[in-house]
Amino acid sequence: MTQRSINTIFFIIASCGLFFIDIVIFACMQQHQIDLLLCCIIALSSHAWQKRFLAVPLLLLSMLSYLDTNIFGWALLYSIPTIVLADYFDQHLHVKWIIPYLTLTAGLLLKLSLYACMGHVTISSIYATQILVYNMICLIIFLKIYKYIAKT
């Protein structure tokens, strides 16, 4: 087995694991406050990984949005612009360590504004801050894991 196929299999299995963990968290909390797959996508897009690794998490995020809003692919409305924004930040910002955090903030603000427009959730500043903090912690963990994987 080559290193490329091992990386592909690892990221597919990791994405499926995060999908099931996200479903368990949703079942326990009855709401989406922690978006593991979105944090995974942002961590993958902020590093020099190939874009083919993003296909499986985007598909699983679309299936998760079907469970949440009964619309398959609803998550693509905020995840695709988030990936494009990450690429834009990567090309135009000189401070590279802040890119994933700016991207996550923009992606979550876009998600919350889309949900508010559809009437699925009422947004308060405490709720938005809580979601942002939870996802920032998850993003920090994913960035540390991917940095460790890149070293080895």
Secondary structure as UniProt FT lines:
FT   HELIX           3..29
FT   HELIX           36..46
FT   TURN            47..48
FT   HELIX           51..54
FT   HELIX           55..69
FT   TURN            72..75
FT   HELIX           76..92
FT   HELIX           96..98
FT   HELIX           99..118
FT   HELIX           125..151
//
